[in-house]
Amino acid sequence: MAETFTPSDLLMLTPATLEDALTAFQDWMLDQGVLIVVTIVLALLARWALHRLIRRTVDTMSARATQRSAETDARGNVLATTTGSSGERQRARVQAVGSLLKSISTFVVGLVAALTVMSLIGLPLGPLIASAGVGGVAIGFGAQSLVKDFLSGIFMIFEDQYGVGDVVDTGEAIGTIEEVSLRITRLRDFDGTVWYVRNGEIIRIGNRSQGNGAAWVDMPVSYKEDIQQVLEIVREVCDTFASDADWEPLLIEPPTVLGVDAITGQTVTVKVLAKTLAGENFGVQRELRARIKAAFDAHGIEGPPLTPVQGGMP
């Protein structure tokens, strides 16, 4: 039987042993070479199967997002808008997660296949794995903040904590999200300043674009006014506002007159609550306040007396 050779022995061949080396190499190719080919083919098949599974899952979730975006509540409002789970945003998030999963699956399958091929060739894996472990620990200690940012970004994408276009409070800044990446989140505040916030530094998130908004309206009137008449006027304004074709689609339910909220000195404050679609509360609040003020003027309802100015010119 011919002596067993490895590919590294070919570097030390002499013409006298060339025939034996070729024979040994052919035997090695028929034995280990076939295993290497089979390993590569299996790795390619595994990668194809995983990508196909991920792609089908992404397509299914995207179809569900499209279906949810068309659902409405009892008043005809689009639920995807009132809950902050817009179909386009959901599809974008699913596509991003699918792309991330494909990259992870390709890396894992490729790494396993590479280690298997190296073992079949005869390369010592122990020192390589030990060196990789030491290097990984060193890199991990040196890039802790970077790893923290990436992990936080992955969880934010998976959990859909916020998306582009949302108004959020990150603790560091309040503004509209313009870009979300695995490492940083970029948002623009109401003054126009652009903030770059590292995902790993975000401890809490207040999303003002998910769920519903609340428009709180406080209307102060004079203490001497008939409070029952004031409440009746406010209720009429709220009913008219709720039936307005321009504003009704922005309301989740008609505005509610909560009654007298506070009595301070010569002032009585009446409070109104209107539940709106996410992000529409400020516009509803301004319009409702203006209409109540106009109704008060029309019915002669006086506002609270002005506070006299203390002191004078010397």
C-alpha angles and dihedrals in degrees: 000000000000118000115261116251133187125211090257090060090064089076091066099047123133126200090255093060098037094101093050090046092052090049091049091046091052089051090048091050091050090050113028095016092059090050090051092051091047090049092052092046092049090049091052091047091048091049091049092048093048093047090048091051092048092047093051091048091050091049091050093049091046090052090051090050090053090050093049092049089062096051119107135194128237092281094049096256116145107252093207089062097045093048097044094241100118115184095236092048091047092051091048091051092048091049091050092050091047092052090049092050091049091053092048093048092049091051094048095046092045092049093050092046092048093050091048093051091047090052091050092049090053102248113150108251098185098075091040093053091044091051091047090050093051091045091048091052091049092048090045093055092045096047103036094129092048092050089047091052093050094047091048090049091052092051092046090055093045094047095041092226091165141341143199110303096026120127106228141172109221095176090248096059142357119222150098119308111242101170137010120196134163092262108031142018118218120205137166119222126217091268091058096254114143114224125198109202121186111232092226091058095054107102099168136015127204108194112197093181099062125081114358137322128236121219109201116193122189115191116188119204135176117282092235094061121105101259094203090056090047092052091048091052091049091049091052091051091049093050092049091046092050091054095048109117092218096052105027094080089058094056125085090195135354116281115272123221103219094187132230109358101178143000115206122170106304094347131095116191121207117199127210127187124201120182110214141175114282112285095010098090097094095054092046090048094053094045094046092048091050092050093049090049091051091049091050090052091048092052095041095247108163125220124230115295117263118257110247115244113249120229129001144218114317 
